[in-house]
Amino acid sequence: MIYRDFGNTGVKVSQLGFGLMRLPIQVDKINDPESGKYINESLAIRMIDCAIDHGINYFDTAYVYHGGNSESLLGKTIVGNKRNKILIATKSPVWKVNQSSDFDTFLNEQLEKLGTDHIDFYLLHALNINSFKKACQLDALRFLDKAKASGKIRFAGFSFHDDYKSYPKIFESYDWDFSQILYNYFDAKMDKRPGKRGFEYASKRTSGLIIMEPLQGGNLAEFVPDEVKEIFDSTLLKRSPAEWALRWLWNFKQVSLLLSGMSTIEQLEENIKIANDAKPDTMTVVEIKAIESATKTFMKLRSIPCRGCKYCMPCPSGVNIPWIFNCYNMSQMFQDSPGPKKEYNFFSNPASRADKCTECGKCEEVCPRAIPIRQKLKEVHDSFTR
């Protein structure tokens, strides 16, 4: 396993971190609406033990993962001397905090579930500009100072879930030891949360930088279109789509580690194999050009030329036009991925879906790309609901 400096903390971390958000689920519960609660404990513990044996020392969980059971599972696994072999990262559920004392309540509960007297890396979870304002009003930063002084946590950071403009504001408001951002070669091109600008901003700081969603929630491993696979295959390098995505990130020396949410032993073993020899600044010109061609090909597969400028917003009827078009484009770019359709039908506000369009036409009057929005909204809704 290759280890990297974690910012200026003086800690060495395995460049592959184990994200405990997608642990294996009990087979008989797969179709249960709350299947995430039912971890296949024997397989999950086996995977964590395997990861430790192969040198992974960074394990990332959170208060809410797997219906609150992820932390407890990790606690069961690392009894005895295993605790001394790993670094634990977990997160404070900021959206559940209603008063200042709640921060301490959650932290103490997490320490108990993890079976430890300290957490190595503690994050404010899923910050955006609004949740951060709320956290500050409830003295979250003072809480972090106190928790570090007491020894309950060693290092303080945050995971970021917002547009780029909020990232520097949050980053510069506290002496963070590290931050965690979404980044991969696909989203770098899409310039999302916080995109290439955010990565470059973080790269110039001395704090640790963690990458989450390196495979775009599995899309860059399981649902890569044939056109992109052909680009990778043309290099004559025998690599899976997942390996291309991981190596691209590890090529950046600024990356402290990347997190992978692994659900099977096979995924774990493949990622460990890649992590054992993927070093920074080793990708060739041919490899980098292949990634660039892949990102351009993804963009060409979009059927709606929406760039998310939001000139069409707010819609008088409450329709979330840019989000709807992004879901549809994602379904076109990642062949056979069930994610966009599921997000549209089950994880969105019904009042913001395409069928609520009253065809007033105000959006089309201001769209700089002259998209026939009303027609496209009908097409999207028909496609996602049939």
Secondary structure, DSSP 8 states (H G I E B T S, - for coil): --EEE-TTS--EEESEEEETTS--B-GGGTTSTTGGG-B-HHHHHHHHHHHHHTT--EEE--TTGGGGTHHHHHHHHTTGGGGGG-EEEEEE-GGG--STHHHHHHHHHHHHHHT-S-EEEEEEEEE-HHHHHHHHHTTHHHHHHHHHHHTSEEEEEEEE-S-TTHHHHHHTTS--SEEEEE--HHHHHHT-TBHHHHHHHHHTSSSEEEEE-TTTTTHHHH---HHHHHHHHTTT----HHHHHHHHHHT-TT--EEEEE--SHHHHHHHHHHHTT--TT---HHHHHHHHHHHHHHHHT-SS------TT-S-TT---HHHHHHHHHHHHHSTT-SHHHHHHHHSS-GGGSGGG-----HHHHH-TT---HHHHHHHHHHHHH-
